[in-house]
Amino acid sequence: MHAASVFTRLRRWFHDRPLPADALFAAALFATYASTLAVVIDAADASEQQFGLHEIGMLALSLAPIAFRRKWLWLAVAGTLAALAGAIVFDQPWLAGDNGFTWLILTYTAAAHRPLPRALVIAGAVWIPVTLSVLLYFWPVYAGETATGGAIITLLNLAMAATACFVGTVMRSRRRKFTELSERARFAEERQEALAAQAVADEQRRIARELHDVVAHHISVIGVMSEGAKRVLRTDPEAAEDALTTVNQTARTALREMRDILTVLRQGRDEGGSADLEPQPTVDSLRALVAQTKDAGLPVRYTVRGEEYPLPTGVSLAVYRIAQEALTNTIKHAGPQARAGVVVDYGDNEFRISVGDSGHGAPVVSGFSGGHGLIGMRERATLYGGSLEAGPRPGGGYLVEARFPKNAHLQGVTR
């Protein structure tokens, strides 16, 4: 693992610094070629062939353009053409042959790192002078053969040039495809992170709604009961004690529900954590909610219609929270003489819950219709394919009614 990491960093370093990388590549070619020629000449025992400093210098000049192949490609082309001209002027045919490695590498580089039209222009700038020098100078002067032999050598050179160009084109295509795949992977990763962040934000909004429902309802009950206990504290101590007992129980219930919700939030951030949590409230919990509301001083009538059937957990929780929010607003706004009713209707095609009151207190618009309570209830209903209507009743009071399809399920709504 460590060796792979070192290799990756080294590869990235050379990729970001093409000039030093190509210079090392040219030096490696020079060392390999020079040692090979020295061994071959020594094995041939040809005293007329010497491999001295002059030959080493000429070989270095022929391979030097490779060091500039990616940084300054046209400079490298000019350098190799200058080496070819030097081989003709100084009558060094073997130097032109040694320069063949440079021609092939520059052709490959042009195809691998330049668009195809520019690569063909660069290849032509290299191989046209090479072909002309072979046909018009090196082959007639040193080989003394017919034009057929020169044509064969030329065809071989062009075949090698075409091969180098083809390999370079394939590498360029693979590099471009790899870049596209990397961009797609990066985009997919960023999108996944965005979706995860959106999911976290949605969950935070859900938890915020849960906290709002819990706190608003229980604090409203506590406020009403404490005010009632204050009024009858001197005249009716027993009634005041009952009211304060309800306040105590309501406060404990609120704290427990808030602790459970926050524990769920904390558990989501702590892997492997487990919490002994009470189940979330459901439609079956509405009777306890109605009883608690009665204890707060609001007469409530609870009615169930139709044959009961199980609801999805999310829908059941949404129904409970809608009823809780509606009763909370009734306590706050309906007035001292108000009465309320909760109707749960298990219909054949849809499930319906209605919460109405007969209050004549403060207008609900300021605290309910345009506030976060109604928005939260409507979001809960819409999330499961349902609908919610809320507004004043013709005979007075206020009505909140939510409808859910019988086969309600979580909808793929965007926020």
C-alpha positions, 0 to 999 in steps of 0.5 A: 500500500505504501509502495503504491502510494509512493508510485502514485505521487511520483507519477503525478509529479512527473505528469505535472512536470513534463520537461524533467520527465522527458529529459529523464526519458531522453537520458535513459534512451541515450544510456541504453542506446550508447551501451548497446552500440558499444557492445555491438562494435566491440563484439564485431571487433571492427577496428575501423569502427570507433565509438568515441567522444565524437560519436557520443556527442552526435548521439546525444544531439540526435536524442536531445529533442525528445526532452522537449517533446511535450513542452515545446514540440515544434522546437523538438521537430526543429532540433531533429531536422537540424540533426538530420541536416547535420548528418548530411552536411557532415557526412554521418549517415549512421547519425540519421539512422540513430535519429530514427528513434526521435522521429518515431517518438515525436510522431507518437507525441504529436498524435497523443497530445495534439488534435489529429489535423495538427498531429498530421501536420507535425508528422508531415514536417518530420517525415517528408524531409526524412523520406526525401533525404533517404531517397535522394541522398543516403540510399543512392550514395551509401547503398548504391542499390536500385530505386526499388530498395530505396522505395522499400526502405521508404515504405518501411519508414512510413509504416513505422510512422503510421504505426506510431501515429495510430498508437498515439491516437489510441492513447489520446482517445483513451486519455480523453475517455478516462477524463470524461469518466473521471468527470462523470464520477466526480459529478456523480459523487457531488450529486450523491453528496448533494442528495445526502445533504438534501436528505439531512436537511429534509430530516432536520425539517421533519424533526423541527416540525416534530418539536414544534408540534410537541412544544406548541401543544404541551406548552399551550396546555400548561399555560391554560391549566396554570392560568386556571390553577391561579384563578381558583387557588384560593377559592377551590384548592382541590381544583387548583391541585388537579390543574397543577397535577395536569401541568406536571404530567403534561410537562413530563410528557413534553420533556419525554417526547422532546428527549425521544426526538433529540435522541433519534437525532443524536443517534443518527450522528452516532454510529452503532448507537441504540436507544430505548425509545417509546413508539411514535404516536399513531391514530390509536394515540388520539384518544389519549390526546383528546383526554389530555385536551379535556384536562386542559379545559377544552371539551372535546368529542371523539368520534370514529366512523367506518370499519377500522383498518391499519394505516402506514406508520408515516400516515398514522403519525401525520394524522396524529400530528395534524390533530395535535396541531389543530387542537393546540390552535383551538386551545389558543384561539377558539375562546373560553366557551368553545367546544371541539370535535375530532372525527376519524372516518375510515372510508372505503376509498380514503381516510379522513380526519376532521378537527372542528370547533365552535369558538368565537375567539381571536381570528385564527389568521394571525397565529394559524392560517398563515403561520407555520402550523398550517404549513406543517400540516399541509406538508404532512398531508401532501407528503403522503398523497393527501390533501388538507383544507382549513378555514372558518365554518359557515356556522362559526368556528374553524375546521381542519380536515385532512384526507389520505388515500386508503393506499397512501404511501410516501410521495416523491415530492421535491422540496 
